[in-house]
Amino acid sequence: TREINELRKFDPIDLFKSKRDSLVSVSRFELLPGQQKNPLGFGSGFFVYAEPVKKGSCEVVTNNHVVKDSKTVDVELRDGHTFSAEVVKHDTKNDLAVLQIKNVAEPSKTCPTLDLASGEPVKPGDPLVQLTARGKQFWFRSGHAKAYGAMKESVPNLKDFPEADLNRRNLPLNTI
């Protein structure tokens, strides 16, 4: 069928090349005396178009557990620029959070967005990719969806999400 042929054409490296500037690294920290930052955690995220968009701002989606108990976090872009972002929304059930970066001169250039899926839900066998960022380092894993009902110990409410069968190797993508 047409869907199977499309899946066979799926090239995760091409996907990464076309969307890599949308990925960011997110750092949670505490401020020590003298404005020194003590890192508490890190994760990755990506720029999204959010309504309503405030002029001069960008929105980032990340995992809620990455920004847990924080009002502000640092967001680092692939080119090394770092912005302070405010945590504006939490969804603990789905382990998602929305961050807002304010006072961005050219949001459409600085914050290239990823489109969120609005079609059919992921089904077992569908291809999946995991892109992870920490600072300017990116890693890539690919595989496919297995089954629903995967229970993560750290986020027990994720029973409605597919379990991913990803390769165990992290491929560095900084040279692509």
C-alpha positions as CSV (number, residue, x, y, z in Angstrom):
1,T,0.0,0.0,0.0
2,R,1.0,3.6,-0.3
3,E,1.5,4.0,3.5
4,I,4.0,1.1,3.6
5,N,5.9,2.5,0.7
6,E,6.0,5.9,2.5
7,L,7.4,4.2,5.6
8,R,10.1,2.5,3.6
9,K,11.2,5.9,2.2
10,F,11.5,7.4,5.8
11,D,15.0,8.6,6.3
12,P,15.6,9.8,9.9
13,I,18.9,11.5,9.0
14,D,17.1,13.7,6.4
15,L,14.5,14.5,9.1
16,F,17.2,15.6,11.5
17,K,18.9,17.7,8.9
18,S,15.7,19.5,8.0
19,K,14.6,20.2,11.6
20,R,17.8,20.3,13.7
21,D,17.7,24.1,14.3
22,S,14.3,23.6,16.0
23,L,16.0,21.5,18.8
24,V,17.2,23.1,22.0
25,S,18.9,22.2,25.2
26,V,17.0,23.1,28.4
27,S,18.8,23.5,31.8
28,R,17.3,23.9,35.2
29,F,19.4,25.5,37.9
30,E,19.5,27.3,41.3
31,L,21.1,30.6,41.8
32,L,23.9,30.7,44.3
33,P,25.4,33.8,45.9
34,G,27.0,36.1,43.4
35,Q,24.5,35.0,40.6
36,Q,26.4,31.8,40.1
37,K,24.2,29.0,38.6
38,N,24.2,25.5,40.1
39,P,22.8,23.0,37.5
40,L,20.0,20.8,38.8
41,G,19.0,19.1,35.6
42,F,18.9,19.2,31.9
43,G,16.9,17.9,28.9
44,S,15.9,18.8,25.4
45,G,13.0,20.6,23.8
46,F,11.9,22.1,20.5
47,F,10.4,25.3,19.2
48,V,6.7,25.3,18.4
49,Y,4.2,27.8,17.2
50,A,1.8,28.6,20.0
51,E,-1.4,30.7,20.0
52,P,-1.5,33.5,20.9
53,V,2.1,34.3,20.1
54,K,3.3,37.4,21.9
55,K,5.3,39.7,19.7
56,G,9.0,39.1,20.1
57,S,8.6,35.8,21.9
58,C,9.2,32.1,21.2
59,E,7.7,29.0,22.7
60,V,9.5,25.7,23.5
61,V,8.0,22.4,24.5
62,T,10.0,20.2,26.8
63,N,9.3,17.5,29.4
64,N,7.7,18.7,32.7
65,H,10.2,16.6,34.8
66,V,13.0,18.6,33.2
67,V,11.7,22.0,34.5
68,K,10.0,20.7,37.6
69,D,9.7,23.3,40.4
70,S,11.3,26.0,38.3
71,K,10.0,29.4,37.2
72,T,12.8,30.1,34.8
73,V,15.3,27.9,32.9
74,D,18.0,28.4,30.3
75,V,17.4,27.4,26.7
76,E,20.5,26.9,24.5
77,L,20.3,26.9,20.8
78,R,22.4,24.8,18.5
79,D,24.5,27.8,17.6
80,G,25.4,28.4,21.2
81,H,23.1,31.3,22.0
82,T,21.5,31.0,25.4
83,F,18.2,32.6,26.5
84,S,16.4,32.7,29.8
85,A,12.9,31.3,29.5
86,E,9.9,31.4,31.7
87,V,7.9,28.2,32.5
88,V,4.4,29.2,31.4
89,K,2.5,25.9,31.4
90,H,2.7,22.5,33.0
91,D,1.0,19.3,32.0
92,T,2.0,16.8,34.6
93,K,-0.3,14.0,33.3
94,N,1.5,14.0,29.9
95,D,4.9,15.2,31.3
96,L,5.0,18.3,29.1
97,A,5.8,21.9,29.8
98,V,5.8,25.1,27.7
99,L,8.5,27.7,28.0
100,Q,8.5,31.2,26.7
101,I,11.5,33.2,25.6
102,K,10.8,36.9,25.6
103,N,12.4,39.8,23.8
104,V,13.6,37.9,20.7
105,A,14.5,40.3,17.9
106,E,13.5,38.0,15.0
107,P,11.5,35.1,16.3
108,S,10.9,33.5,12.9
109,K,14.6,33.3,12.3
110,T,15.8,32.6,15.8
111,C,13.1,30.1,16.7
112,P,12.4,27.7,13.7
113,T,9.4,25.7,14.7
114,L,8.3,22.1,14.5
115,D,4.8,21.3,13.5
116,L,2.9,19.1,16.0
117,A,1.1,16.1,14.6
118,S,-2.6,16.5,14.2
119,G,-3.4,13.4,12.3
120,E,-3.8,9.8,13.2
121,P,-2.3,8.5,16.5
122,V,1.0,6.6,16.4
123,K,0.4,2.9,15.8
124,P,2.6,-0.1,16.5
125,G,5.2,-0.4,13.7
126,D,5.2,3.3,12.9
127,P,8.8,4.8,12.7
128,L,10.0,6.9,15.6
129,V,13.0,9.0,16.2
130,Q,14.5,10.4,19.4
131,L,16.6,13.5,19.2
132,T,18.3,14.6,22.3
133,A,20.2,17.8,22.9
134,R,22.6,18.9,25.6
135,G,24.2,22.2,24.9
136,K,25.6,22.0,21.3
137,Q,25.7,18.2,21.4
138,F,22.9,16.2,19.7
139,W,22.2,12.5,19.7
140,F,20.0,10.4,17.6
141,R,18.1,7.1,18.0
142,S,15.6,5.6,15.7
143,G,13.2,2.6,15.8
144,H,9.5,2.0,15.8
145,A,6.5,2.1,18.0
146,K,5.8,-1.2,19.8
147,A,2.6,-1.2,21.9
148,Y,0.5,1.1,24.1
149,G,0.5,0.9,27.8
150,A,4.1,1.4,28.5
151,M,4.4,2.6,32.1
152,K,7.4,4.7,32.9
153,E,8.4,4.6,36.6
154,S,9.2,8.3,36.6
155,V,6.0,9.3,34.9
156,P,3.3,6.7,35.7
157,N,0.5,8.6,33.8
158,L,2.0,7.8,30.4
159,K,-0.1,4.6,29.9
160,D,-1.7,6.1,26.8
161,F,1.6,6.6,24.9
162,P,3.3,4.0,22.7
163,E,6.4,2.2,23.9
164,A,9.4,2.9,21.6
165,D,11.7,0.2,20.4
166,L,14.7,2.3,19.7
167,N,18.2,1.2,18.8
168,R,20.5,1.3,21.8
169,R,23.3,3.3,20.1
170,N,23.3,7.1,20.4
171,L,24.7,8.5,17.2
172,P,26.3,12.0,17.5
173,L,24.9,14.3,14.9
174,N,27.1,17.4,15.3
175,T,28.9,16.7,12.0
176,I,25.8,16.3,9.9
